[in-house]
Every structure is written in structure tokens, then in C-alpha cells.
Amino acid sequence: MVQGLIEQNFDTYTRRARLGPALIVVLPVALVVVMFFPSELTLLGILVSVLVGCGGAALLAQIGRDMGKQKEESLFELWNGKPTTRSLRHRDVVNASLLAMRHNKLQTLLPNLRLPTAAEEIASPDKADEVYEACATFLRNKTRDKEKFNLVFEENCNYGFRRNLWGLKPVGITLSLFGLAASVTVIVLKLLVWKNSVPLSAIACGIGSLILLILWITLFTPTWVKIAADAYAERLLEACEHL
């Protein structure tokens, strides 16, 4: 029921790149709720469905998107520019022949926008980057057809997911610690105070929260985001050959 509501109300990009990261962030809270109210799962499912229908999922998606966008500039500074811009620079060239071919194609597609030479780029790097960003904007606008440019769309979803997840990292770590602390508290009380058996829900909550905490600390990093960003830039520039 919940999945049907989400699919009905959100497009593919929003579900994957915006809502997905936000749901991962709040997962420890959901595990804690299940731990304390294991017999109320049906009621919980109804409550979640109501929240989705009333805009709760939309709010989560917007929060995920906003926190990712707010930190995006810091990523570009760390990477020395946007991935699409770096891929068009002479000074960052990996394959000179491929770069020349793409510059020639872009020059044909944008006859009123002259791409800088290597010497001109060195003399005025900021101005050159403005031209490259204009080229990237042109390509993004020309590749919005998800069916025709499905690889561009897929990598864009991957990048959006990772960027937004990284943007939510402080919240994710906090909630994972909360879930872990709650499960440990229940386990300790059950064993040492109430002398009862430990419920599987408490163990599951602890393990799930611990795994998420490890992922937040070790995997969800700018380097992890950059892998997807570079892949998106490559697919976007490849698309100019089909325009």
C-alpha cells in the first residue's frame, strides 16, 4: 500500500535521488518504533500510509534534496570544479583526442559560443569555466528525454542519491546513534534488570543501526559521491555525439 502511494505520487528521480536518502536516514527511528511496539505493525503501516498521503514523504524528499544542494558547492570546491566543467578543461585532460572531438562537436552545436583554446584557458581559467558550464547546461537541457538518454538519467539518479545522502550525513549519524543507544538500553534492561529474554526486535534494531552508523562514517563520503558525479559527467558528454 505504502509503495503504491509513493509510486503514484513521485516520479522516478524523486523516489530514487530524494526520497530514498531521506528514508535511509529515518530508518533507525522506524526500527526503534518497531522495537517498542512490535505488536502494532499493522497500525504502524496504516499510520505511515496516512503520512505519505498527507505529504510526509514529500516533505522528506524536499529535505533530502535541500540538504544535498546546500552542500553541493563545497563538493565542487573540494573537487576543483564541477565534474562536467573539469571534463571539458584542457588542463585536466585525460584523453586529448577525445577532448578535441567533444570540443569540436560542442562548437558545432553552439556556433555562437566559442570554446577556448588551451592557451586561452590558461590565461583566463574562470572565463573558460563559464563557457564549459554553459556547454554543460546546454547538454542537460537537450538530454531530458529519459527514454532516449537513459544512461544519462540513470547516472543523474545515482549522483543525486549519493549527493543527498552525503548532505544528510550529520542527521544520519545522529539518528543511527539514537537507534543503537535505544537498542542497547533495552537489551541491558532486559538482561540485567528485568531478567527477561532479549526480543529479536531489539537485536535487529541494534544491528541495523550499527551497520548504518558504519556506512555513514566509512562509505558515505565525498569520494563516494565523486564516483557517481564523474560517471554522470561522462555520460552527459557522451550524449553530445547523439545530438
PyMOL commands that set and color helices and strands:
alter all, ss='L'
color gray80, all
select helices_A, chain A and resi 2-9+12-36+38-53+56-70+72-78+83-88+96-109+118-123+125-142+150-167+169-193+200-218+222-242
alter helices_A, ss='H'
color red, helices_A
deselect
rebuild
show_as cartoon
